[in-house]
Amino acid sequence: MEKEIVVKNLRLSENTREFIDGSSRSAEKLRTSYIGLGTYKPGWCWSKHAGKQTGKRSQNHIGYVISGSLVIKSPSGEEQIIGPGDAFELTAGHDAWVNGTEPCIALDFGCNQKHEND
């Protein structure tokens, strides 16, 4: 029988990736979805520190910024700054980087079809 309540701790996750620059992201699979917690250092950039490390392009996902801010760039070149309290959805092929000198802490969410810790 499938568990009715699934609880995972992102801060204690064994599924944590450290990026080239020392930023990190943990991810936990729940019953029908996954959740990730990223702590991105100033200067972190998805294409330079995550995509380069994984050899993959960014995936479609939704998220929520807890603190700090990111600049996000769509595949067509549209840019937007997102910060604390902002929920967002990004299409595959986007780029993102920390805006300013404060680390960015953000959650991201997706379905359990197949998720990558990137």
DONUTI-902540 format. One line per field, with one value per residue (C-alpha): residue number from 1; residue in three letters; x negated, y negated, z negated; chain. Coordinates in Angstrom, 2 decimals, always signed. Layout:
BEGIN
resi NUM/... .
resn ALA/... .
X X/... .
Y Y/... .
Z Z/... .
chain A/... .
! end
This chain:
BEGIN
resi 1/2/3/4/5/6/7/8/9/10/11/12/13/14/15/16/17/18/19/20/21/22/23/24/25/26/27/28/29/30/31/32/33/34/35/36/37/38/39/40/41/42/43/44/45/46/47/48/49/50/51/52/53/54/55/56/57/58/59/60/61/62/63/64/65/66/67/68/69/70/71/72/73/74/75/76/77/78/79/80/81/82/83/84/85/86/87/88/89/90/91/92/93/94/95/96/97/98/99/100/101/102/103/104/105/106/107/108/109/110/111/112/113/114/115/116/117/118 .
resn MET/GLU/LYS/GLU/ILE/VAL/VAL/LYS/ASN/LEU/ARG/LEU/SER/GLU/ASN/THR/ARG/GLU/PHE/ILE/ASP/GLY/SER/SER/ARG/SER/ALA/GLU/LYS/LEU/ARG/THR/SER/TYR/ILE/GLY/LEU/GLY/THR/TYR/LYS/PRO/GLY/TRP/CYS/TRP/SER/LYS/HIS/ALA/GLY/LYS/GLN/THR/GLY/LYS/ARG/SER/GLN/ASN/HIS/ILE/GLY/TYR/VAL/ILE/SER/GLY/SER/LEU/VAL/ILE/LYS/SER/PRO/SER/GLY/GLU/GLU/GLN/ILE/ILE/GLY/PRO/GLY/ASP/ALA/PHE/GLU/LEU/THR/ALA/GLY/HIS/ASP/ALA/TRP/VAL/ASN/GLY/THR/GLU/PRO/CYS/ILE/ALA/LEU/ASP/PHE/GLY/CYS/ASN/GLN/LYS/HIS/GLU/ASN/ASP .
X +0.00/-1.28/-2.02/+0.64/-1.82/-5.30/-7.75/-11.31/-13.82/-15.61/-18.30/-19.22/-18.82/-21.30/-20.39/-22.39/-24.54/-27.31/-28.02/-31.41/-31.24/-30.18/-26.46/-24.22/-20.80/-19.04/-16.03/-13.56/-11.03/-7.60/-4.69/-3.67/-6.20/-9.61/-10.84/-14.30/-16.03/-18.84/-21.34/-23.08/-26.14/-26.76/-28.18/-26.36/-24.94/-22.96/-24.66/-28.17/-27.86/-25.03/-24.58/-28.32/-28.64/-25.70/-26.00/-22.24/-20.03/-17.69/-14.28/-10.81/-10.02/-8.23/-9.72/-9.60/-12.33/-12.82/-15.67/-18.09/-17.27/-17.90/-17.89/-16.12/-16.46/-14.06/-15.29/-14.06/-16.13/-13.47/-14.98/-13.33/-14.55/-12.78/-13.12/-11.70/-8.07/-8.09/-6.70/-7.87/-7.62/-10.43/-10.46/-13.16/-16.30/-16.25/-19.26/-19.40/-22.01/-22.28/-21.56/-23.79/-26.02/-23.51/-23.02/-19.69/-17.69/-14.87/-12.56/-11.68/-9.01/-8.19/-6.40/-7.99/-8.16/-11.94/-13.79/-17.40/-19.24/-20.48 .
Y +0.00/-3.44/-5.81/-8.46/-10.89/-11.40/-13.66/-14.44/-16.93/-18.92/-20.13/-16.52/-15.10/-12.54/-13.69/-16.93/-18.21/-20.70/-22.83/-23.94/-27.25/-25.69/-26.44/-23.47/-21.99/-19.15/-17.36/-14.89/-12.75/-12.72/-10.52/-12.40/-15.21/-16.38/-19.45/-20.99/-23.50/-25.54/-27.77/-29.70/-31.83/-35.29/-34.77/-31.44/-31.01/-27.98/-27.71/-28.06/-26.12/-23.60/-23.06/-22.85/-20.32/-18.13/-18.51/-19.11/-22.02/-23.51/-21.87/-23.37/-23.88/-26.09/-27.65/-30.12/-32.50/-32.56/-35.10/-36.88/-37.28/-35.80/-37.16/-34.72/-34.72/-32.93/-31.10/-34.07/-36.54/-38.01/-38.82/-39.37/-39.76/-37.58/-37.97/-37.01/-35.98/-35.55/-32.32/-31.53/-29.07/-28.69/-26.97/-24.50/-26.15/-29.12/-30.52/-32.07/-33.74/-35.25/-38.97/-40.98/-40.02/-38.05/-34.29/-33.24/-30.52/-29.09/-26.10/-24.37/-21.81/-19.29/-16.05/-12.67/-11.62/-11.98/-14.59/-15.57/-17.23/-20.16 .
Z +0.00/+0.95/-1.91/-2.40/-3.98/-2.53/-4.36/-3.22/-4.63/-1.92/-4.32/-5.22/-1.70/-0.44/+3.07/+3.02/+5.85/+5.30/+8.34/+9.67/+7.74/+4.40/+4.77/+4.01/+4.73/+2.99/+4.42/+2.97/+4.76/+3.16/+4.24/+7.41/+7.64/+6.56/+4.76/+4.90/+2.64/+4.16/+2.40/+5.16/+4.40/+5.90/+9.38/+9.90/+13.41/+14.58/+17.98/+16.50/+13.25/+13.69/+17.43/+18.01/+15.17/+16.21/+19.98/+20.14/+21.04/+18.46/+17.98/+17.64/+13.95/+11.49/+8.39/+5.56/+4.37/+0.59/+0.42/+2.72/+6.38/+9.81/+13.31/+15.59/+19.36/+21.70/+24.80/+26.89/+24.83/+22.52/+19.09/+15.74/+12.17/+9.60/+5.84/+2.45/+2.66/+6.45/+7.88/+11.40/+14.26/+16.77/+20.14/+21.11/+22.45/+20.07/+18.23/+14.75/+12.60/+9.14/+9.14/+6.79/+3.87/+1.75/+2.24/+3.71/+1.97/+4.04/+4.24/+7.50/+8.25/+10.94/+11.76/+11.14/+14.77/+14.60/+12.61/+12.64/+9.79/+11.85 .
chain A/A/A/A/A/A/A/A/A/A/A/A/A/A/A/A/A/A/A/A/A/A/A/A/A/A/A/A/A/A/A/A/A/A/A/A/A/A/A/A/A/A/A/A/A/A/A/A/A/A/A/A/A/A/A/A/A/A/A/A/A/A/A/A/A/A/A/A/A/A/A/A/A/A/A/A/A/A/A/A/A/A/A/A/A/A/A/A/A/A/A/A/A/A/A/A/A/A/A/A/A/A/A/A/A/A/A/A/A/A/A/A/A/A/A/A/A/A .
! end
